[in-house]
Amino acid sequence: MRILSYNIHKGFTVGNRALVLQEIRKAIRATKADIVCLQEVVGSNHRHAARMEQWIEAQFEFLADQVWDYKTYGKNAVYDHGHHGNAILSKVPFAHYANHDISILPFSQRGVLHAVTEDGVHVLCAHFGLLSWERRYQASRLRQLLETIPLQAPLVLAGDFNDWNRQVHHELHRLGLREAVQEATGALQKTFPARFPMLHMDRIYYRNLSLVEAGCAEGLHWRGLSDHSPLRAEFHTLDGRSAL
């Protein structure tokens, strides 16, 4: 089971200078990921649709088309002219999915999108806030969600945690989750800003799965897309089989 986690910055380059959704689609397809966890995905934006001839609505549908047959979108940030949130794209069907609002500030709408594949793998896609106390609250909400998932169930939690001080990281470690890149390389991966990564904002956590390998998605082309770098990880089930 190959996982990719990527904050796509609503399909724009750094500073919103250019729309690069076509290039993002090509790049994520080249990773051959089985499941893709995306943050800052636009569901609708009427202003961009009116002003930009090349604008594409429902970005998750466009990104998934003909590769990931199963997808779900969690609307988090809602405004007069549209909305954006998290999305999960999958090559296997979902048995269940739900979006969980973990917002505490009206101007920082955040969520955790939770999907369960038909073979019982729980996949959670998260986007946390910028403020330390905000993230502590969101970590507590995430903990409540994790407590509803059977302890023996295979689980992947991926996303943009904005966790530069590692408070969320330590909390998740206490809950029995391990971060894939740290387990594979001994250190968290710096992913932000993409051109000159200095902060380890993005993570892929897991439990009840066997890690095969993990790291940053390869290629300098990623630096010209979003403001974040994507992370990848590959897992097998604990009995050595692929989870998909």
C-alpha positions as CSV (number, residue, x, y, z in Angstrom):
1,M,0.0,0.0,0.0
2,R,1.6,3.2,-1.2
3,I,0.5,6.4,0.5
4,L,1.1,10.0,-0.7
5,S,0.3,13.1,1.5
6,Y,0.3,16.5,-0.1
7,N,-0.9,20.0,0.7
8,I,-1.6,21.3,-2.8
9,H,-2.1,25.0,-1.8
10,K,-5.4,25.1,-3.7
11,G,-3.7,24.3,-7.0
12,F,-1.5,27.4,-7.0
13,T,2.3,28.0,-6.8
14,V,3.8,30.0,-3.9
15,G,2.3,33.5,-3.8
16,N,-0.6,32.3,-6.0
17,R,1.3,33.4,-9.0
18,A,0.1,30.6,-11.3
19,L,-2.4,27.8,-11.4
20,V,-0.6,24.5,-11.7
21,L,-3.3,22.0,-11.1
22,Q,-2.5,20.2,-14.3
23,E,1.1,19.8,-13.3
24,I,0.1,18.6,-9.8
25,R,-2.1,15.9,-11.3
26,K,0.7,14.7,-13.5
27,A,3.1,14.7,-10.6
28,I,0.9,12.8,-8.1
29,R,0.0,10.2,-10.8
30,A,3.7,9.5,-11.4
31,T,4.1,8.4,-7.8
32,K,1.8,5.5,-8.4
33,A,0.3,5.9,-5.0
34,D,-2.6,3.7,-4.0
35,I,-4.1,6.2,-1.6
36,V,-3.5,10.0,-1.8
37,C,-4.3,12.3,1.2
38,L,-4.7,15.9,0.1
39,Q,-5.0,19.1,2.0
40,E,-6.2,22.6,0.8
41,V,-8.3,21.1,-2.0
42,V,-10.8,23.5,-3.6
43,G,-14.3,22.2,-3.9
44,S,-15.7,25.3,-5.5
45,N,-14.6,28.9,-6.0
46,H,-17.0,31.1,-8.0
47,R,-14.5,34.1,-8.1
48,H,-11.8,32.0,-9.8
49,A,-14.3,30.4,-12.1
50,A,-15.4,33.8,-13.3
51,R,-12.0,35.3,-13.7
52,M,-9.8,32.4,-14.9
53,E,-10.5,30.6,-18.1
54,Q,-8.4,27.6,-17.1
55,W,-10.0,27.3,-13.6
56,I,-11.2,23.8,-12.7
57,E,-14.0,23.2,-10.1
58,A,-14.0,20.2,-7.8
59,Q,-10.2,19.8,-7.9
60,F,-10.4,16.4,-6.2
61,E,-12.5,15.0,-9.0
62,F,-10.1,16.3,-11.6
63,L,-7.0,14.9,-9.8
64,A,-8.6,11.5,-9.3
65,D,-10.1,11.1,-12.8
66,Q,-9.5,7.6,-14.3
67,V,-6.8,6.7,-11.8
68,W,-8.4,6.7,-8.3
69,D,-11.9,5.5,-8.8
70,Y,-12.9,6.2,-5.2
71,K,-12.6,9.6,-3.6
72,T,-14.1,11.6,-0.8
73,Y,-13.9,15.3,0.0
74,G,-14.3,17.0,3.4
75,K,-15.5,20.6,3.2
76,N,-13.7,22.5,6.0
77,A,-13.3,26.2,5.1
78,V,-16.6,27.7,3.8
79,Y,-16.9,31.3,2.4
80,D,-19.3,33.3,0.3
81,H,-17.7,32.4,-3.0
82,G,-16.8,28.7,-2.3
83,H,-15.1,26.2,0.0
84,H,-12.0,24.0,0.3
85,G,-10.9,21.2,2.5
86,N,-9.2,17.7,2.6
87,A,-9.6,14.9,0.1
88,I,-8.7,11.2,0.0
89,L,-8.3,9.4,-3.3
90,S,-8.2,5.6,-3.4
91,K,-7.8,2.7,-5.8
92,V,-10.0,0.5,-3.5
93,P,-13.6,1.2,-2.4
94,F,-14.5,2.8,0.9
95,A,-16.7,1.0,3.3
96,H,-17.3,4.2,5.2
97,Y,-16.2,7.8,5.3
98,A,-16.9,10.9,7.4
99,N,-15.6,14.4,7.8
100,H,-14.9,15.7,11.3
101,D,-14.8,19.5,12.1
102,I,-12.0,20.3,14.5
103,S,-12.2,24.0,14.2
104,I,-12.0,26.3,17.2
105,L,-11.5,29.7,15.4
106,P,-14.0,31.0,12.8
107,F,-11.2,32.2,10.6
108,S,-9.2,28.9,10.8
109,Q,-11.6,26.2,9.7
110,R,-9.9,22.8,9.9
111,G,-10.9,19.1,9.7
112,V,-10.0,15.5,9.7
113,L,-11.4,13.3,6.9
114,H,-11.7,9.7,8.0
115,A,-12.2,6.9,5.5
116,V,-12.2,3.1,6.0
117,T,-11.3,0.9,3.0
118,E,-13.3,-2.2,2.3
119,D,-10.4,-4.3,3.6
120,G,-10.5,-2.5,6.9
121,V,-7.7,0.1,6.7
122,H,-8.5,3.4,8.4
123,V,-7.2,6.4,6.6
124,L,-7.3,9.8,8.2
125,C,-6.4,13.0,6.4
126,A,-5.8,16.0,8.6
127,H,-5.0,19.7,8.4
128,F,-4.2,21.5,11.7
129,G,-4.1,25.2,12.5
130,L,-1.2,27.7,12.7
131,L,-1.5,28.5,16.4
132,S,0.1,26.3,19.1
133,W,-3.0,26.4,21.5
134,E,-5.2,25.8,18.5
135,R,-3.3,22.6,17.6
136,R,-3.5,21.4,21.2
137,Y,-7.2,21.6,21.0
138,Q,-7.2,19.9,17.6
139,A,-5.0,17.1,18.9
140,S,-7.5,16.5,21.7
141,R,-10.3,16.2,19.1
142,L,-8.2,13.9,17.1
143,R,-7.5,11.8,20.2
144,Q,-11.2,11.4,20.7
145,L,-11.6,10.2,17.1
146,L,-8.8,7.7,17.4
147,E,-10.4,6.3,20.5
148,T,-13.4,5.2,18.4
149,I,-11.2,3.1,16.1
150,P,-10.4,-0.4,17.2
151,L,-6.8,-0.6,18.6
152,Q,-6.0,-3.6,16.4
153,A,-7.2,-1.9,13.2
154,P,-4.5,-0.9,10.6
155,L,-4.4,2.9,10.5
156,V,-2.7,5.7,8.5
157,L,-2.9,9.3,9.6
158,A,-1.5,11.8,7.1
159,G,-1.6,15.5,6.6
160,D,-0.3,19.0,7.2
161,F,0.0,19.4,11.0
162,N,1.8,22.8,11.1
163,D,3.5,21.2,14.1
164,W,6.8,23.0,14.1
165,N,7.3,22.6,17.9
166,R,6.4,18.9,17.8
167,Q,3.6,19.1,20.4
168,V,1.2,17.2,18.3
169,H,3.9,14.7,17.3
170,H,4.6,13.8,21.0
171,E,0.9,13.4,21.7
172,L,0.4,11.1,18.8
173,H,3.5,9.1,19.8
174,R,2.0,8.7,23.3
175,L,-1.1,7.3,21.6
176,G,0.9,4.5,19.9
177,L,1.3,6.0,16.5
178,R,4.7,6.2,14.7
179,E,5.8,8.7,12.0
180,A,6.8,6.8,8.9
181,V,9.7,9.0,7.7
182,Q,11.2,9.2,11.2
183,E,11.0,5.5,11.6
184,A,12.6,5.0,8.1
185,T,15.4,7.6,8.4
186,G,15.7,8.6,12.0
187,A,14.4,12.1,11.6
188,L,11.2,14.0,10.6
189,Q,11.2,15.3,7.0
190,K,11.4,19.0,6.4
191,T,8.6,19.9,3.9
192,F,8.0,23.7,4.2
193,P,8.6,25.8,2.3
194,A,9.0,23.5,-0.7
195,R,11.8,25.5,-2.4
196,F,14.0,25.6,0.8
197,P,12.5,23.2,3.3
198,M,13.1,24.3,6.9
199,L,10.1,23.1,8.9
200,H,8.7,19.5,9.3
201,M,5.0,20.4,8.9
202,D,3.8,17.3,7.0
203,R,3.7,13.8,8.5
204,I,2.5,10.3,7.8
205,Y,1.7,8.4,11.0
206,Y,0.7,4.7,11.3
207,R,-0.1,1.8,13.5
208,N,-0.7,-1.9,13.0
209,L,1.1,-1.8,9.7
210,S,4.6,-2.8,8.6
211,L,6.6,0.1,7.2
212,V,8.5,-0.8,3.9
213,E,10.0,2.7,3.2
214,A,9.2,6.4,3.5
215,G,10.5,9.8,2.5
216,C,9.9,12.9,0.5
217,A,8.6,12.4,-3.0
218,E,11.5,12.6,-5.4
219,G,12.1,15.3,-8.0
220,L,13.0,18.9,-8.2
221,H,9.7,19.6,-10.1
222,W,7.8,19.5,-6.9
223,R,9.4,22.7,-5.8
224,G,7.7,24.7,-8.5
225,L,4.2,23.4,-7.5
226,S,2.8,23.9,-4.0
227,D,4.4,25.6,-1.1
228,H,4.7,22.2,0.6
229,S,6.7,19.1,-0.4
230,P,4.8,15.8,-0.6
231,L,5.5,12.8,1.6
232,R,5.3,9.2,0.6
233,A,5.3,5.9,2.5
234,E,4.7,2.2,1.7
235,F,3.3,-0.3,4.1
236,H,2.5,-4.0,4.3
237,T,0.1,-5.7,6.7
238,L,1.7,-7.2,9.8
239,D,1.6,-10.6,8.1
240,G,3.7,-9.3,5.2
241,R,1.0,-8.8,2.6
242,S,0.2,-5.6,0.8
243,A,-2.7,-3.9,2.5
244,L,-4.4,-3.4,-0.9
